[in-house]
Amino acid sequence: MSRDNLNDLLAFLAVARERSFTKAAAKLGVSQSALSHTMRGLEARLGLRLLTRTTRSLAPTEAGERLLQTLGPAFDEIDSTLAALSALREKPSGTIRITTAEHAAETILWPALAMLLPDYPDIGVELTIDSGLQDIVAERFDAGVRLGEQVAKDMIAVRIGPDMRMAVVGSPGYFAQRSPPTTPQDLTAHACINFRSPSSGGLYAWEFEQDRRELKVRVEGQVVFSTLALRLQAALAGFGLAYLPEDQAAAYLGDGRLVRVLSDWCPPFPGYHLYYPSRRQATPAFTLLVDALRYRG
């Protein structure tokens, strides 16, 4: 492939991603007329229309979209590799973007970052709280944090936390009015504090397992929250039963402000893992972060 063809493909990627000749020309440092001429030449050589233009909009054609989806990741990987090579001669720096669940951010990521970052002022970290399973490549995250059983097989996964357990808890005042549930099915007769996922919009079904028998129970109650902290507060206030990570309830179970039920239905499961694409070229900053987060048991 000639260098001119390579430059034309890079120009096409800029136009297709920006959906604007004006923005793409500014990004590439060329004039709009020169960029338009380049696109016409590329389309002529390929014998295909790559862009649909109107006075108000610009979008890839079917052929253009296929070219975008094929070339985009390839050129992104080249950019990532060159950035990693350049970073080898520099001190650790740059911004690392991570998508994570709220609980992992509060209990694992932030404590580790609070110790690491003061020694490396040129490293920035952006944590995006999202309970959904983001496509970290498409959304341009450097890494994600999820439970071990949720990590895709084509990702590199690094364990950053111990095994976890969930706990069903309620206040002594709540149990003064109702008998404790003895099976997960009994929860349908109880007031429960629901969790709605901000990403999917759906209510979370509580998950249980005993003797390899798995159950999911959809519960009902007076309040629904999308954060862990509010579910804990509502349980302490007696609004119903909450389904929480065991470590978040431990202190309140220890001093009697919460009572645990159905513990035999809540076995341990793989804890949090940091995951990222296998083809990702690790920068010094990213390598430092992975090492700081790695769980050593």
N, C-alpha and C positions, 0 to 999 in steps of 0.2 A: 504494500500500500504506500502510495506517495505521501510525502509530508503535507501537500496541499489537500489531499483527500482527508487526512487525519484532522487537519484544522477545520475543514468544512463540517466534519461530523461533530467536532466540539462546538462549533457555532450552532449547529442544529440542536444539540442538547440544551444549550443556553436558551434558545428561542422556545423550544418545546416546554421547558421547565418554567420559564418566566411567563409564558403565554403572552408575550409582548415583545415586538421588535425594539421598542424604545428602551425597555428595561434590560433586554439582552445586549443591545448595543452598548449601553452604559457599562454593563458588567464586563464586556469584552474589550472595551476601549476602542471601539470602531464606530463609524457613522452608520446611521440607519440605512442609507442607500447602499453602502458597501455590503452590509449584512444581508439586505434583501437580494442583492446581486449574487452573493454567495449561495443563498438558498435556492435561487432559480437555477444556478449552475449545477448544484447537487441533485436537484430533482430531475434535471435534463439528463445527467449522466446515468442516474438510476432508472429513468423512464417511469417514475412514479411520483404522484403528488404526496408530499409528506405533511403539508400544512394546509389547513382550510382557513382562508382569510376573509373577513368581512370588515366593514367600516368600524364595527364595534367590538369584534372579538377575533381571537386567533386560537386554534386548537389543532392538535395532530390528527391526521387522517388515520384510518385503520393501519395502513402501512407505517405511518409515522409513529403511532403508539407502539407498534411492535418493535420498531427500531429503538425507541426510547427505552422500553423495558429491557431490551437486550444490551444496549450500549451503556445505559446509565450505571448499573452496578459495576460493569467492567472498568469504566473510567473512574468511578468512585474508589474502587480497590487500588487502582494505580495511584490516585492522589493520596490514599491512606498509606500506601507503601512508601512513597516519596517523603511524606510527612514523618513517618517513623524513622527513615534513614537520616533525615535532617536532624531529627530530635536526638539522635545518638551522640551528636557532638555538642549538645546543649544540656543545660541543667533541666531537671524535670519542670515542665510548665504546660499550660494549656487547660482548657475546660473539659471536664469529663461529665457526660450526661447519663444519668441512670434513672430508669423507671422502676418503681418499687411499691410494695404495699406499705400502708401506714405503720403497721406493727414492726415490720423489719426496719423501717427508717428510724423509728424511735428507739428500738432496743439494740440494734446491731450497727447500722450504718452511721448514725450520728455520733454515738460514743467513740467509734473508731476514727471518724473524721476529725472529731474535736481534739484527738491526740495527734493525728498526723499533720493536719494543715498548718498549724503554727510554725512547723519546721520547714515548710515548703510554700512560701507566700506566692509563688508564681503558678501554683496549681489552683484551679477553680473547680468546684463540683456543683452540679445542678441536680437536685433530686426532684423527680416528678412523682407525686403520689397517685397511684392508679391501681385499683384492685383487679382490673382486667388484664388479659394476657396480650400485651402490646407486641406488634411485629417490630422488634427493635431495629431491624435493618431498614424497613420502610420508613419508620418514624425518626431515623437518624439518631438513635440512642447508642452510646458506646457499650452499654451493658444493661441488664435487667436483674432484678432480684425476685425470686419466686421460691415456693416450696419445691423440694427436690423432685417430687412426683409430677410437677407441672412443667418441668424444663424439657423442651424439645430435644430429640435425640441428636439432631445435627448441630447442637451447640456445645461449646466447651463449658462445663459446669464446675464451679469451685465451691466447696462447702464452706459456709461462713457462720454457721450456727449449729447448736446441738439439736438432737431430736426434740420434737414438740409434742404436747398433748393439749387437747381442748378441755374445758371445764364448763359444766352447766351449774350456775350458781344463782342463789336468791338470798334475800335478807331474812334474818330471823323473824322480822315482823310479817313478811309475806308468808312464811311457813306456819306462823301462828294461826293463819286463816285457812290454810289448805294442806292436805296431806302430800308429802313429797312423792314425786313420780318414781316408780320402780322399773319401768321400761320406757324406751323412747316414745312408744305409742301413747303413753299417758300424758305426754306434753300437749296433746290436742285439747285436753281439759284444763290446761293452765294458761294464765296470762304470760305471754312471752315477749321479749323485747327484740323486735326484728331488725335485720340489717338489710338495707337496700344498696346494691352496688352502684356507685356513681357512674361507672363505665357502661355496664349492661342495662342498668335501670331495673333489673329484676330483684325480687326478694330472695335472699339466700336460704336454701334448705339446709337445716342442721344435719350434720353427717355423723353416723355412729357405726361401730363395728364391734362384734363379739363372736368369738369362735368362727372367724372368717365369714360371718354373716354381716353384710353391710346394709344399713338402712339410711334413708333420707327422709326427714320429717319436716313438713311445711307447717310452721307454727303461726299463731295469731296472738295479737295483743293490742294494747291501746296506743303504743308508741313505736315508731320506726325511725332509725337513725342510719346515717352513712359513715359515722366515725366510731372508733372503738371507745374513746374517752366518754362519749355520751351514753353509750350502752352500759358502761361500768357505773356511771353516776346514777342512771335510772334503776339499775339493780340494787344499788346501795340505798336508794330512796324507797324501795319496796314496790316498784311498778311492775315487777314480774321477774321471770327467770331470764338470764342472759347466757349466751354461748360465747365464751371468751377464751383466748389463749391462757393456759394455766399460769404462766408467769405473771400475767397482768392481775390475776385474782389472788395470787399467793399471799400477799401481805394482809389482805382483808379476810382471807380464810384463817390466817394465823391468829388474828386478834378477835375473831368471832363476828365481824361485821357482815360476813357472807357465809353461807352454808352451801356445801357442794353436794350434788346428787348425780346419779348415773355415772359414777366414775369408772365402773366396770365396763361401760360401753364406750369409753374414750381411751383407746390404746395409743401408744406413741406412734409418730409417723415422721418421715424425713423432714428435717428442718430446712432453713433457708439456704439457697445457693445463689451465687453470682454467676450469671451466664452471659456469653457473648459469642459472636460467630467464630467458627474455627479458622476462617481465613483472615480474621482481623490481625493486623500488624500492631503489636503492642508497643506503645510509646513508653519512655521511662516513667512518665507520670502514671500511666495506667498500670504498669508493672508494680510500682510502689503501692498503689491503692489495693491491688489484688493481694499483695503480700500482707498488707496491714489488716485486711478483712479475713484472710484465710483462717478457718477454724482449726485449732490445734488440739482440741479435746482435753 
